[in-house]
Amino acid sequence: MPASVGQQAAALFSAATFRPVLAGRPTERIDRLVESLRSEITPSAKTNGEVIDQAYRHLAAQYRSEYVYKNLIASKMLVGRHRAANAALIHEFRVGDAVADCVMINGAATVYEIKTELDNPDKLVRQLAEYFRAFRLVNVVVHSSDADRYLSHLAHDPTGIIVVGSRRRLSIAQEAKPFDGELDTRVMFNALRQSEAAYALAACGIEPPEVPNGVRYSQYLELASSIPPSVFQVAFAAALKIRRIKAVELLREPRYETLRSLVVQLNPTPQQEQRLRAWLTRDVR
């Protein structure tokens, strides 16, 4: 059965689809998607970028996917509210046995867990419990049609609720309250890359020892375990901020607004950014 227009648009806005463009590899898959979407929704479009913009509008209006929510967070929270050059936005960040949709680091470190109309809230309790083992601030992002259900579900919870309105605006329905009663140093440590763990230890005043790779994890974890969780959490957030976006100017440009979440996820080098710009201005094949 041929994929629907919504399914094609959702497939278009994925890191796997765009990676060949950035890498300078053959782009047959994304070119086929763009050509198909042009014929379905925007026959007058001439360039890849024009089709991308129309596909995003279709996705936002007809087939709300997780990408639309992530892109709103990138646009409204990272570019609109914070200085993109001084903040980090991380997608699909593993915390214990859960994976947070978005994590923003700008002074505070905040989780944004997305629940579209297609999602079932049943596993949310378990996810939130995992997130609070590493973060003080957690928000759930929901569509306005689901707001009352989540407000009832989280009425006595420190979790915040952010609502996506009909005009793609974000509004706070329930303010997130800082909560550090479940912070777990091991969970935070295991969420970091090795270089970030060393950075976090140094930020806590502990010089990471020069040890063989085979014992480095256990040695570093033992040192981290001696640090109070609330103290290590501050260093944990500072270490994650190292992942700041490289392509800040690309992120700020209004004409690339529909691709902001992908730019965050792919974090292109200057050469990769040039390839992306060139592909977007190229005529549809």
C-alpha distance (Angstrom), angle and dihedral (degrees) to the residues before:
residue distance angle dihedral
M1 . . .
P2 3.83 . .
A3 3.80 115.3 .
S4 3.80 116.2 -103.4
V5 3.79 120.6 -113.2
G6 3.80 89.1 -105.6
Q7 3.79 91.9 51.7
Q8 3.80 91.3 48.6
A9 3.80 91.3 49.5
A10 3.81 91.0 48.6
A11 3.81 89.7 50.4
L12 3.80 90.3 50.1
F13 3.80 94.0 58.0
S14 3.78 97.8 61.5
A15 3.79 132.8 109.1
A16 3.80 91.3 -126.5
T17 3.81 90.6 57.1
F18 3.81 94.3 49.7
R19 3.82 99.8 40.4
P20 3.84 94.5 85.2
V21 3.81 89.3 54.6
L22 3.80 91.7 54.9
A23 3.80 93.4 41.8
G24 3.80 94.4 51.3
R25 3.81 91.5 -119.3
P26 3.83 126.9 136.6
T27 3.81 111.3 -64.4
E28 3.79 102.6 -158.9
R29 3.82 95.1 130.4
I30 3.79 97.4 51.9
D31 3.81 91.1 40.0
R32 3.83 90.3 55.2
L33 3.80 91.2 48.8
V34 3.79 92.1 49.6
E35 3.82 93.1 47.8
S36 3.81 91.7 48.6
L37 3.80 93.1 47.8
R38 3.79 92.2 47.6
S39 3.80 91.1 55.1
E40 3.82 90.9 47.5
I41 3.82 104.0 43.1
T42 3.81 112.9 6.3
P43 3.85 114.8 24.4
S44 3.82 91.9 166.3
A45 3.83 93.8 59.7
K46 3.77 113.8 111.7
T47 3.80 106.6 -176.7
N48 3.78 133.5 50.5
G49 3.79 89.5 -116.4
E50 3.80 92.7 56.0
V51 3.81 90.9 52.7
I52 3.81 90.6 47.1
D53 3.80 91.0 55.1
Q54 3.80 93.7 48.9
A55 3.80 92.1 45.2
Y56 3.79 89.7 53.8
R57 3.80 92.0 50.3
H58 3.79 89.3 51.3
L59 3.79 91.1 48.2
A60 3.80 92.1 50.1
A61 3.79 94.3 47.1
Q62 3.79 103.9 36.5
Y63 3.79 111.4 17.8
R64 3.79 111.1 26.9
S65 3.76 106.9 -157.1
E66 3.76 131.5 179.3
Y67 3.79 88.5 -101.0
V68 3.82 91.9 66.3
Y69 3.80 90.4 54.4
K70 3.81 92.6 46.5
N71 3.78 90.6 49.0
L72 3.80 91.2 51.1
I73 3.81 89.8 52.5
A74 3.81 90.5 49.6
S75 3.81 92.0 47.7
K76 3.79 101.6 39.2
M77 3.80 102.2 30.9
L78 3.80 105.5 29.2
V79 3.81 102.6 31.0
G80 3.80 99.6 22.2
R81 3.80 103.9 39.6
H82 3.80 105.7 22.1
R83 3.77 133.0 39.3
A84 3.79 102.5 -98.8
A85 3.81 92.1 -148.5
N86 3.81 91.4 59.2
A87 3.79 100.2 40.7
A88 3.78 136.1 65.7
L89 3.79 127.4 -143.5
I90 3.80 116.4 -167.1
H91 3.79 124.6 -169.4
E92 3.81 126.3 -151.9
F93 3.80 95.3 8.9
R94 3.80 114.3 -178.6
V95 3.81 115.6 -132.9
G96 3.79 114.1 177.3
D97 3.79 106.8 -57.2
A98 3.81 95.3 -15.0
V99 3.80 136.6 70.1
A100 3.80 118.0 -137.9
D101 3.80 114.7 -141.7
C102 3.81 93.9 -141.4
V103 3.79 135.5 2.6
M104 3.82 119.6 -167.6
I105 3.79 120.7 -162.1
N106 3.78 117.1 -168.5
G107 3.78 108.1 134.2
A108 3.80 90.4 -47.3
A109 3.81 121.7 46.5
T110 3.80 113.6 -129.8
V111 3.80 134.2 -176.3
Y112 3.80 121.2 -141.8
E113 3.80 111.7 -164.3
I114 3.80 112.5 -168.9
K115 3.79 123.1 -143.3
T116 3.80 113.6 -179.0
E117 3.77 123.9 -168.8
L118 3.80 87.0 -94.5
D119 3.82 93.7 58.7
N120 3.77 127.8 95.5
P121 3.83 113.3 -135.7
D122 3.81 93.9 -149.0
K123 3.81 96.2 100.8
L124 3.81 93.6 44.5
V125 3.81 95.3 94.5
R126 3.80 91.4 57.5
Q127 3.81 92.2 45.1
L128 3.79 93.5 50.7
A129 3.80 91.5 49.1
E130 3.82 88.9 56.1
Y131 3.80 94.3 47.0
F132 3.79 93.4 52.1
R133 3.80 88.5 57.8
A134 3.82 87.9 70.1
F135 3.82 107.9 17.7
R136 3.79 135.7 52.1
L137 3.80 95.2 -156.8
V138 3.80 124.3 51.5
N139 3.81 129.7 171.3
V140 3.79 132.3 -173.5
V141 3.82 114.6 -146.7
V142 3.82 113.9 -150.4
H143 3.79 139.7 165.5
S144 3.79 117.0 -99.1
S145 3.82 90.4 -112.1
D146 3.83 88.9 62.1
A147 3.80 98.1 40.6
D148 3.81 97.6 100.3
R149 3.81 92.5 49.6
Y150 3.80 92.6 53.7
L151 3.81 93.5 41.0
S152 3.79 88.2 56.9
H153 3.80 92.2 44.2
L154 3.82 93.7 50.0
A155 3.81 100.6 30.9
H156 3.82 94.8 125.7
D157 3.79 97.4 31.4
P158 3.82 130.0 104.3
T159 3.81 88.2 -130.6
G160 3.78 115.2 112.5
I161 3.81 124.2 -135.5
I162 3.80 121.4 -142.1
V163 3.79 117.6 -169.9
V164 3.79 126.7 -147.3
G165 3.79 107.4 -144.3
S166 3.79 131.1 -152.7
R167 3.82 92.5 -94.3
R168 3.80 92.2 50.3
R169 3.78 93.8 -100.4
L170 3.78 124.5 144.3
S171 3.79 119.1 -134.4
I172 3.79 132.0 174.7
A173 3.79 113.2 -116.4
Q174 3.82 94.4 170.0
E175 3.79 124.1 15.8
A176 3.79 116.2 -126.0
K177 3.80 112.4 -118.2
P178 3.82 120.6 -148.8
F179 3.79 110.3 -109.1
D180 3.80 124.5 177.8
G181 3.79 101.6 163.2
E182 3.82 93.8 109.0
L183 3.82 101.7 38.8
D184 3.79 111.3 141.6
T185 3.80 120.4 -165.2
R186 3.81 93.8 -155.8
V187 3.82 91.9 54.1
M188 3.80 91.3 49.1
F189 3.80 92.4 45.8
N190 3.80 92.5 50.1
A191 3.81 90.8 51.4
L192 3.81 91.4 60.6
R193 3.77 130.1 83.6
Q194 3.79 114.4 -117.5
S195 3.81 93.8 -102.5
E196 3.80 90.3 48.3
A197 3.81 91.3 50.4
A198 3.82 89.2 53.5
Y199 3.82 89.0 49.1
A200 3.81 91.3 50.5
L201 3.81 92.3 50.0
A202 3.80 91.1 49.9
A203 3.81 90.0 48.7
C204 3.81 87.5 56.4
G205 3.81 90.8 52.7
I206 3.81 96.7 -101.1
E207 3.80 116.2 123.3
P208 3.84 107.7 -140.7
P209 3.81 107.6 -123.3
E210 3.80 123.2 -123.9
V211 3.79 101.6 -110.9
P212 3.84 135.0 153.3
N213 3.80 116.7 -82.7
G214 3.80 91.6 -113.2
V215 3.80 93.7 64.6
R216 3.80 100.7 27.1
Y217 3.81 95.6 96.1
S218 3.80 94.8 51.0
Q219 3.81 92.8 43.5
Y220 3.79 93.7 49.0
L221 3.81 92.6 44.7
E222 3.80 91.3 51.0
L223 3.80 89.9 53.0
A224 3.80 92.3 46.3
S225 3.80 91.2 49.8
S226 3.79 89.5 63.2
I227 3.82 90.6 62.1
P228 3.83 119.6 86.9
P229 3.82 109.3 -108.6
S230 3.81 93.6 -122.2
V231 3.80 90.2 54.3
F232 3.79 94.7 44.6
Q233 3.81 90.6 49.1
V234 3.81 90.7 64.4
A235 3.81 90.2 51.9
F236 3.81 90.2 43.8
A237 3.81 90.7 56.9
A238 3.81 92.0 46.6
A239 3.80 90.5 51.4
L240 3.81 92.0 51.6
K241 3.79 90.6 51.8
I242 3.81 87.6 69.6
R243 3.82 85.6 78.1
R244 3.80 91.9 74.6
I245 3.79 116.8 152.9
K246 3.81 117.7 -92.8
A247 3.81 99.2 -159.0
V248 3.81 95.9 61.6
E249 3.82 96.1 149.7
L250 3.81 91.4 50.8
L251 3.79 88.8 50.4
R252 3.81 92.1 52.4
E253 3.81 97.7 48.7
P254 3.83 110.0 104.6
R255 3.81 92.8 -145.9
Y256 3.80 89.7 64.8
E257 3.80 94.9 46.4
T258 3.81 93.2 116.9
L259 3.83 90.4 58.6
R260 3.80 99.9 46.9
S261 3.78 95.7 107.6
L262 3.80 90.6 50.4
V263 3.80 91.5 47.8
V264 3.80 88.8 53.4
Q265 3.79 92.7 48.4
L266 3.81 96.5 44.3
N267 3.83 95.3 36.8
P268 3.82 93.1 -162.4
T269 3.78 125.3 -145.7
P270 3.84 116.8 -125.6
Q271 3.82 90.5 -95.0
Q272 3.81 92.2 49.0
E273 3.80 89.6 47.8
Q274 3.82 89.9 55.4
R275 3.80 90.7 51.7
L276 3.80 91.3 50.0
R277 3.81 93.0 49.4
A278 3.81 90.8 48.3
W279 3.81 92.8 50.0
L280 3.80 92.9 48.6
T281 3.81 92.2 54.0
R282 3.81 93.2 45.5
D283 3.80 118.9 106.0
V284 3.79 115.5 -103.9
R285 3.79 110.0 -95.9
